[in-house]
Amino acid sequence: MVSSKRSYVQQAFDEGFVCVFPTEVAARSYLVDYALHSNKRAILSERAISFDTFRSMFLKHEEHLVPANSLIRSLFVHQMLAGGLALPSLVNPRYPEANGRFISYISSILPSLREAIEAEALPLLADEMQRDLLLLYQLYQQFLAEHSLFEPRYAQPCLSGDWDLSKRYCILFTDTIGGAQDLFTSLGCPAWLTLRPTPAVKLATLEVFGNHVMEIKTTLRRIRSLLSEGVSAHSIVIGCAASDILLPVLEEEAALYDVPLVIREGKLALQYPSGRFLQRLQEVYDNQFSLESLKSLLLDPGIPYKDRELHHRFLRRAVDKSIVHGSLKTHDQFTQMLADNDLRSWYRGLKQSIIDIVTANDIEMLRRKLNHFQDTYFTPEQWKGTEGEDVYSFCLDAIDHIKSAMQRCSLVVYPNLFSYLLSYLQTKLYVPQQRKGGIAVYAWPQAATVIADHLFILALDGESAATIERPLAFLPSQIEESYRKEIDTTRANLLAASLGDGRVTLSCHAKRYEGEMLPPSLFMEEDALLNHESSPNLSEDPYLQELELYSQNQRAVARSLDSQIRFFLQASRTSLLPRRDDYTRHPIPKTLVSRLLEEREGKALLELSPTKIDLFNRCPYAWLVHYLYKVTKEDFDVQRVDHLMIGNLLHLVYQRFFSSVGNFDPALLDQYRNQLASLFDSTLTELYGSEGPTPSIRSWIIAEYREKVLAILEQEAKLFSHTQSILFEHELSFERDAMLLHGRIDRIICLNPPDGRHYAVIDYKKGEAPMTRLKEPLESYQLPLYRVLVQQVLKADASHAAYYSIKEERYRSLWTYEDSEEALLGEELLDGCLSSISDALEGGAFMATPSKQHCSGCDYRPLCRRRFATR
């Protein structure tokens, strides 16, 4: 009795059959296995072929005919629809502009039309759809005849007169091949052809994990153990259902666990950098040269641009000018608002080049425009020496395929040819030709019949594991299966996977980002499910062992991966190596201290504003990075709502209002409301024009802030009745030791006008106030510094200090009389902070003060590197 795939296949080879396998992958793997493990140690390569190759031997046609392909079919449909063909059941006649979207669907129906008609399925459809399908079939037949073409799916298998009857063939795993029985029957059940289904075998246990990450990590830990035991990589095979979703995660996790993978399926050409470049050209055109689409194109590191600095300069200028989008027309925001002739000229050339590529309607024009773009914007080597170069050649070869198909269809031009090229590349996989050593990864169900000593197949949930051939997929699901001719090979493939020569591990997961999954019912019926609440080999994870060794048990045993050892040794020679010039831990030299000072009237002074003081209080090293190294955060995003501009608007409204009021009289509140509302409207028009920044944002600003700005009047009546606002946006400064303290105060109020010296200092906040009361530790030194500035420069008392929060519609007073406990505490804390800054300046001590609070959200963590982990 056959007990393994190896004995099952070797028996057929030893009996002298030419073996037919479900796929070319399986055929090659069994040839190699037979040479390695059979007694003969050798076999002719012609003894194993794939089923597709075998079936093609019987599809005879006249020599002058050329087989139709997907390109030819889509071009035929395009010609028919462009010529006015009405197919109301397939294409909505009220929206002819959407015809292009239906071309791929209609062309996919063409190979199945003869089979549908011969299966008598058409009478089951609506009359209108019957008419459309019959008409389409007749026109397609006429098209094939006129252009010397034939449809491979229409050709019936038949034996040629010179067929070698002495050669015997055997189709293995025949129950996993949907068309094997039909081929056998159509050939007349010849004696030289044998069908052998998958041997009876007990279904392997299906392990069910909570989520896809748990499943993948558990599998990789198992494979890591096998490799450490000396098992060779070529003895292990991974199969993956739902590969389009799981392969990226599998590759990423495998890199962490030092598991070398070779993805045999490949990726879509448009997922490689050079293919992605073509897609981004189309996106820029479709989005009418929006800033976001241009950033995706111009900042892509995988594209070999010759002048990236120019791209950065162009994008920085666009962000500075708040340019959001361009236009397909001659003039757009970029040409009108860049205010740089060189950048404007460069943009016009780029724009025209992209438009020429996307709108080309013949092959030669498309080639010329692509070559022009390469010559103008790429480095001479292009993608030379990288995987992307081959993909780009692959994409350009696709242009030749389209050209050949157009010539066969007697077409010279095609509208939106570049878009057609992208839609064709969306269906083409690119598999790198240079193979590196590693564990082969195959898509399901390709892996089901492949031989391996250790076979792991992932993601076998009910939906992903289903393998159903649907030759008449366009027929509605309510039509009986016998008419739709669906062939379900799911059970056969699962049994083939269970027939192992070594260890077979089948698994699935109950949940991933896309939703929840159920295991195939077959495993439930066979009681072959093993549910895992947690990973069964979690204790073997080298990263968890590393963390346990660090945090809990100094004597724990941890097995390090080669990559962990390599990374740690590299870090110990670089980032972990103590350095004297690490200014997060050591003082800066005196020569650098001098660069922090500004020359003022012959004196070297350290300028300090409230912002500088607050940043130093948060972390001296962050202060050093910003003000010595001049490191600033670049923002390449243009905000739809410019909150800084809105803040300026609100400040200006209040400044104009209180400067015109004089003494504030609560009896005039109604008059004040009308005056303040009018000022809001006129200032909004002054800053944004009559319609800016956009109609929707303008409406939002009015709805959000027009009533809010009026709320200050009620608050003003409570706190500052019969007072006079005397200074607005006023800059004050004075020297203290080697420091120049300065600040710009939004508004200063005289509490006892006209000549009194008791003042209130006010700072407007569009959002919430930074603090509601003065306490230690101090969150902001802004108002205590304003108090000192008023005392030293204006020779007055800052008897009241408050934030006004427009969002909260209220004042937040930190103190309300001059010698209050809060005012004195603020002065004391400010003196202490200034002394700390003076001491730091004297000794160059601007070391980092890492903590969860200080480091949270800090822009300078990549420079500081005081709170990070090494793996």
Disulfide bonds with the S-S distance in Angstrom:
none
